[in-house]
Structure formats: structure tokens, C-alpha cells
């Protein structure tokens, strides 16, 4: 009975995703500016990831200190994006739906916790391998190591793409563009870290670059998915923004910061975080 239940559950999820993707394609074809903007924003982030993988063809392995600094920079950008581009707009969206201050705070707080819980569940259920933390998830040892790395990278990029999509589904395309720009900026060093780390554990230059490029493709897919869901049900906008914020906070605290601090370069990682936070804050306030 249990295998049948799993198959049935998987079929329901697959059908739902297929329906959402069909709606997304229709929205893009019809020229919906929100979904189209999400696609462009997610594609820009994917392109930035691809751009960051180029050094794997040209240079030697970076030092661990440089890796940790780049990870810290990415965490800082994501932290500022969570605060200024997701949580604050989520509160404003809740208030615009006639919710009071306490109710708005409750909605956003619940959404943040739901987003973190969702990422925690995915982290526990999906086998993957981090460059420093090692194997996680069920049956990880039975999978090829390269695919464990790819799944770990996809988990990092999932909330970023979702955040871009939900932001473009909102009422402020300029702020959404600022968010997509900030995420794209941090995706350049992230793509470099991914490709060089794969190279460092023994994979060839072209394969390392190709997997790094492929890891960024999660972002436009999740951006379109997030924008489509919120566009179909506008009342979900504050929930969608808060859920994306919670997912990003989970990745920052559970994955990026621990990995950047494990090799004794906390000062450089923290400096990168501060710089990334300021860069994203300036982008958000200047463009938004």
C-alpha cells in the first residue's frame, strides 16, 4: 500500500506542476508582464551564474579563504534581499489587503516559518552533498557524488528563483528588478565557487563548468512558477513573499554561514557578508 500511496502522491504533485507550467506558458504567450518579468529576472540570475563559471577554464583553484569570503558575500546579499525586498513588501501587501498590523505581522511571520519548514523538509528528503558539510539526506551514498553536488546547488538556488518570481508578481516592478539584480550579482561568485569546487574534487574543467551553468537553470524555472501561482491568486502575494523570505533565511543560516565558517576564516566570511548586505541594501534603496 505504501508504494501505491507514494505513486499516487507523486502523480498529484506532477499533475499540479504540469498545470502550473501550462498556465505559465499561456501567461508568457499572452504577454503577462509579471510572468515575463519573472522569466527575464530568473534568466538574468542564471546567466550570472554561468558567467561566474568561466574562471574554471582559465585559472587555478582559489584559496579556501577566497571561497569563504565569496560565500559570505552571497549570504549578505540574500540577507538584505530577505529584509528589504521580501519581508517589508510582504507586510505592505498584507496591509493593502485590509489586514491590521498584528494580522499582517502574523501572516508574514507564519509565511517565513512555513518557507523555512519547506526547505528543511526538502533538505531532509533530498539526498545531496555539500563541499564542506558532506553527505546529507537519505540514500546519499548510493548516488554518484556529482549528482549529490548538483542537488545541493539546486537547493541553494531554489529560494532565490522563487523570490524573484514572487517579487515580479507584486505591484512594484522596479523593486523586483532591484532584487533580481542583487541576486544576479551574488550569483557570479556563487557560480565561480560551484565550478571551482567541483574542479577541486576531481571533475574536469568542462564538466565542472557545465554543471555550474546547469545549476543556475533552477532560478528561471522557480521564478516563473512563483510568479504564476501568485498571479493566479493575488491574495497569496504576502504569503508568497514571506515564504520566499523564510526559505532564503533557512539557506543562509543552515547552509551558507556554517560552510563559510568551518575552515577558520570567520573574519573574511563576515566581511564578505557585511559587504554583500550593503551592496544589496544600496541597490534596493537606489532602484526601489
Backbone torsions as a table, in degrees:
resi	resn	phi	psi	omega
1	UNK	NA	-38.2	-177.1
2	UNK	-62.7	-44.5	176.5
3	UNK	-59.6	-38.2	179.2
4	UNK	-64.7	-39.6	178.1
5	UNK	-63.4	-41.1	179.7
6	UNK	-64.7	-43.1	178.7
7	UNK	-62.5	-43.8	179.8
8	UNK	-62.9	-44.2	178.8
9	UNK	-63.7	-42.9	177.9
10	UNK	-61.7	-40.0	180.0
11	UNK	-63.4	-39.7	179.1
12	UNK	-64.8	-45.9	179.4
13	UNK	-63.0	-44.1	179.9
14	UNK	-62.1	-41.5	178.9
15	UNK	-64.4	-40.9	178.4
16	UNK	-63.4	-44.2	178.5
17	UNK	-64.7	-39.9	178.6
18	UNK	-62.5	-40.4	178.7
19	UNK	-64.6	-42.8	179.2
20	UNK	-64.2	-41.8	178.8
21	UNK	-65.6	-35.9	176.2
22	UNK	-62.8	-44.2	177.3
23	UNK	-63.0	-37.4	179.7
24	UNK	-65.3	-44.2	178.8
25	UNK	-62.1	-41.8	178.1
26	UNK	-63.0	-41.5	-179.5
27	UNK	-64.8	-41.1	178.1
28	UNK	-65.0	-43.4	-179.8
29	UNK	-64.0	-34.6	180.0
30	UNK	-80.3	-4.6	177.5
31	UNK	81.6	26.9	177.0
32	UNK	-62.5	115.5	-174.7
33	UNK	-64.7	-26.5	-178.6
34	UNK	-71.3	-47.7	179.5
35	UNK	-69.2	-39.4	178.4
36	UNK	-63.9	-41.1	177.2
37	UNK	-63.3	-39.2	177.3
38	UNK	-62.7	-40.9	178.9
39	UNK	-63.3	-44.0	179.9
40	UNK	-66.8	-41.4	179.0
41	UNK	-64.7	-43.9	177.5
42	UNK	-65.9	-36.6	178.4
43	UNK	-67.5	-36.4	177.0
44	UNK	-62.9	-40.6	177.7
45	UNK	-65.5	-40.8	178.3
46	UNK	-64.6	-39.4	178.2
47	UNK	-65.4	-37.8	177.8
48	UNK	-64.4	-39.7	176.0
49	UNK	-60.6	-44.4	179.2
50	UNK	-62.8	-39.9	178.9
51	UNK	-61.3	-37.5	-179.0
52	UNK	-68.7	-19.1	-179.0
53	UNK	-81.8	-11.8	-174.9
54	UNK	-59.2	-40.4	-178.9
55	UNK	-57.3	-19.9	179.8
56	UNK	-64.4	-22.7	178.0
57	UNK	-85.2	-15.8	-169.8
58	UNK	-115.5	-23.7	-169.9
59	UNK	-129.1	171.4	175.1
60	UNK	-82.1	177.6	179.7
61	UNK	-62.5	137.1	175.8
62	UNK	-74.4	158.6	176.3
63	UNK	-70.3	157.5	178.5
64	UNK	-62.8	-33.2	178.4
65	UNK	-63.5	-40.0	177.5
66	UNK	-66.4	-40.2	176.1
67	UNK	-56.8	-49.6	-175.5
68	UNK	-65.7	-36.4	177.5
69	UNK	-64.5	-42.4	178.8
70	UNK	-65.8	-40.6	176.7
71	UNK	-61.5	-42.3	177.6
72	UNK	-62.1	-40.6	177.8
73	UNK	-60.2	-45.3	178.0
74	UNK	-61.1	-40.3	178.3
75	UNK	-63.8	-39.2	179.6
76	UNK	-65.3	-42.7	177.7
77	UNK	-61.9	-45.9	-179.2
78	UNK	-65.5	-35.9	179.5
79	UNK	-66.4	-44.9	178.3
80	UNK	-66.8	-39.3	178.0
81	UNK	-62.3	-39.6	177.7
82	UNK	-60.4	-43.5	-176.2
83	UNK	-73.6	-55.5	-169.8
84	UNK	-87.9	-28.7	-174.5
85	UNK	-105.8	-9.5	-178.0
86	UNK	-124.4	-58.0	-175.3
87	UNK	-65.9	-49.7	-179.2
88	UNK	-62.6	-47.8	175.1
89	UNK	-61.4	-32.3	177.8
90	UNK	-64.4	-42.3	177.1
91	UNK	-63.0	-42.5	178.7
92	UNK	-65.0	-39.1	179.1
93	UNK	-66.1	-38.6	178.8
94	UNK	-66.1	-41.6	178.6
95	UNK	-65.8	-34.9	179.4
96	UNK	-67.3	-16.6	176.5
97	UNK	-96.0	24.0	175.0
98	UNK	69.5	23.3	175.5
99	UNK	-87.5	140.7	177.5
100	UNK	-73.7	177.8	-176.6
101	UNK	-62.0	-44.5	-179.2
102	UNK	-67.3	-42.0	-179.8
103	UNK	-66.7	-41.6	178.6
104	UNK	-60.4	-45.9	178.1
105	UNK	-62.6	-38.6	178.7
106	UNK	-65.9	-41.0	179.1
107	UNK	-62.6	-48.9	-177.8
108	UNK	-66.9	-41.5	177.6
109	UNK	-61.0	-43.8	178.6
110	UNK	-64.7	-39.2	178.8
111	UNK	-64.7	-40.5	178.2
112	UNK	-62.0	-46.0	179.8
113	UNK	-65.6	-37.1	178.9
114	UNK	-65.4	-41.6	178.3
115	UNK	-63.0	-42.5	178.0
116	UNK	-65.9	-40.5	179.3
117	UNK	-64.9	-37.1	178.7
118	UNK	-63.4	-45.6	178.5
119	UNK	-67.0	-35.4	177.3
120	UNK	-63.2	-42.3	178.8
121	UNK	-63.4	-44.2	178.6
122	UNK	-63.0	-41.2	179.8
123	UNK	-61.7	-36.4	-179.1
124	UNK	-78.5	-32.1	-173.4
125	UNK	-90.2	-27.4	-175.7
126	UNK	-97.9	120.1	177.2
127	UNK	-67.9	134.6	-178.8
128	UNK	-160.0	167.9	-179.0
129	UNK	-135.4	128.2	175.7
130	UNK	-91.2	156.6	-177.3
131	UNK	-66.7	-28.2	-178.7
132	UNK	-113.2	-45.3	-174.2
133	UNK	-73.3	-23.4	177.6
134	UNK	88.8	-153.7	-172.3
135	UNK	-74.4	140.1	174.0
136	UNK	-144.0	156.6	177.6
137	UNK	89.7	165.9	-176.6
138	UNK	-73.7	144.7	173.5
139	UNK	56.8	27.6	-176.7
140	UNK	-63.8	-34.2	-175.9
141	UNK	-69.3	-16.9	-177.8
142	UNK	-86.8	-7.4	-178.7
143	UNK	-101.0	153.7	175.0
144	UNK	-64.3	141.7	-173.0
145	UNK	-60.4	-36.5	-177.7
146	UNK	-61.6	-38.8	-179.7
147	UNK	-73.5	-27.7	174.5
148	UNK	-65.3	-39.1	175.7
149	UNK	-64.0	-44.7	-178.4
150	UNK	-60.9	-41.9	178.8
151	UNK	-65.6	-37.4	177.5
152	UNK	-63.6	-41.6	179.0
153	UNK	-64.7	-41.3	179.3
154	UNK	-61.5	-37.8	177.4
155	UNK	-62.8	-34.7	177.3
156	UNK	-68.3	-40.6	-173.5
157	UNK	-83.0	-19.6	-177.0
158	UNK	-56.7	-52.9	-179.3
159	UNK	-66.2	-28.0	178.3
160	UNK	-65.3	-47.1	178.0
161	UNK	-62.8	-41.8	178.5
162	UNK	-61.1	-42.2	179.9
163	UNK	-62.0	-43.1	179.0
164	UNK	-61.6	-46.3	-177.9
165	UNK	-63.5	-46.6	-178.9
166	UNK	-65.3	-37.1	179.3
167	UNK	-63.1	-43.2	179.1
168	UNK	-69.3	-22.3	177.1
169	UNK	-77.2	-10.6	179.6
170	UNK	-79.5	-162.9	-174.0
171	UNK	-100.5	2.6	-175.7
172	UNK	-127.4	87.6	-178.6
173	UNK	-65.3	-27.1	178.8
174	UNK	-67.5	-44.6	177.2
175	UNK	-64.7	-37.2	177.8
176	UNK	-63.9	-40.1	178.2
177	UNK	-65.0	-37.2	177.1
178	UNK	-63.9	-41.0	178.0
179	UNK	-63.3	-46.8	179.5
180	UNK	-61.8	-37.8	178.8
181	UNK	-65.3	-45.2	179.8
182	UNK	-62.9	-44.1	178.4
183	UNK	-64.0	-38.1	179.0
184	UNK	-64.3	-39.0	178.8
185	UNK	-60.7	-44.6	-179.1
186	UNK	-77.0	-16.8	177.6
187	UNK	-73.8	-21.9	178.3
188	UNK	-64.7	-56.1	176.3
189	UNK	-65.8	-29.3	178.3
190	UNK	-64.8	-42.6	176.4
191	UNK	-62.1	-38.0	178.2
192	UNK	-65.7	-44.9	179.9
193	UNK	-60.5	-44.1	-178.5
194	UNK	-62.8	-50.7	-176.8
195	UNK	-64.4	-44.3	-179.0
196	UNK	-69.7	-33.6	177.5
197	UNK	-67.6	-41.6	175.7
198	UNK	-62.1	-40.3	177.3
199	UNK	-62.9	-38.5	-177.2
200	UNK	-68.5	-23.7	179.1
201	UNK	-97.3	13.1	168.4
202	UNK	111.6	1.3	180.0
203	UNK	-85.8	153.6	-178.5
204	UNK	-67.4	164.1	-177.6
205	UNK	-60.6	-49.2	-176.8
206	UNK	-66.5	-41.3	179.0
207	UNK	-65.4	-41.8	179.0
208	UNK	-61.8	-43.6	178.8
209	UNK	-66.0	-43.7	-178.8
210	UNK	-62.6	-41.6	178.8
211	UNK	-68.7	-35.9	176.3
212	UNK	-63.5	-43.0	177.6
213	UNK	-63.2	-45.4	-178.5
214	UNK	-62.0	-32.9	-178.5
215	UNK	-62.6	-29.2	-179.7
216	UNK	-75.3	-15.4	-177.7
217	UNK	-69.5	-15.1	175.6
218	UNK	-62.8	-32.8	-171.7
219	UNK	-68.6	-50.4	176.9
220	UNK	-63.0	-34.9	178.8
221	UNK	-63.0	-47.6	179.8
222	UNK	-70.0	-31.7	178.3
223	UNK	-64.1	-46.5	178.8
224	UNK	-64.6	-41.4	179.3
225	UNK	-61.9	-47.7	-180.0
226	UNK	-63.4	-43.1	179.8
227	UNK	-65.7	-38.4	-179.1
228	UNK	-65.2	-44.9	-179.0
229	UNK	-61.8	-47.8	-177.2
230	UNK	-70.7	-34.3	177.9
231	UNK	-64.9	-39.6	179.3
232	UNK	-69.3	-32.0	-179.1
233	UNK	-133.0	87.6	-174.0
234	UNK	-62.0	-24.7	179.5
235	UNK	-66.2	-14.8	-179.8
236	UNK	-85.7	-1.7	-175.9
237	UNK	-55.1	-51.8	179.9
238	UNK	-62.7	-35.4	178.0
239	UNK	-67.0	-42.3	-179.8
240	UNK	-64.2	-44.2	178.3
241	UNK	-62.7	-44.4	-179.4
242	UNK	-67.1	-39.1	179.0
243	UNK	-63.0	-42.5	177.1
244	UNK	-63.2	-38.4	178.1
245	UNK	-63.2	-44.3	179.5
246	UNK	-64.1	-39.7	178.7
247	UNK	-63.7	-41.5	179.6
248	UNK	-68.8	-39.9	177.6
249	UNK	-61.8	-38.7	178.3
250	UNK	-61.4	-46.9	-179.2
251	UNK	-62.8	-41.6	179.8
252	UNK	-60.2	-50.4	-174.0
253	UNK	-78.9	-37.9	-172.6
254	UNK	-86.2	-27.9	-173.1
255	UNK	-118.7	-60.3	-166.9
256	UNK	-69.4	-53.0	-177.1
257	UNK	-62.6	-46.1	177.2
258	UNK	-58.7	-41.0	-179.5
259	UNK	-66.7	-36.0	-177.9
260	UNK	-75.7	-14.0	-176.7
261	UNK	-106.0	-2.7	-171.3
262	UNK	-77.9	-18.9	-174.4
263	UNK	-104.4	14.3	176.2
264	UNK	83.1	18.6	179.8
265	UNK	-113.1	42.4	-176.3
266	UNK	-59.0	-39.4	-177.8
267	UNK	-63.6	-42.8	179.9
268	UNK	-70.1	-39.6	177.9
269	UNK	-63.7	-41.5	178.9
270	UNK	-67.8	-38.6	175.9
271	UNK	-61.6	-41.9	176.3
272	UNK	-62.7	-40.3	178.1
273	UNK	-61.7	-45.1	-179.8
274	UNK	-62.0	-43.8	179.8
275	UNK	-63.7	-45.2	179.2
276	UNK	-62.1	-40.1	178.5
277	UNK	-61.6	-45.6	-178.8
278	UNK	-65.1	-43.2	179.3
279	UNK	-58.5	-46.6	-179.5
280	UNK	-68.5	-37.6	177.8
281	UNK	-63.1	-44.1	178.7
282	UNK	-64.1	-42.8	177.4
283	UNK	-59.4	-46.4	-177.5
284	UNK	-64.0	-44.8	-178.0
285	UNK	-74.6	-32.6	-178.8
286	UNK	-76.2	-41.1	-177.3
287	UNK	-91.8	-26.4	-175.6
288	UNK	-90.6	NA	NA
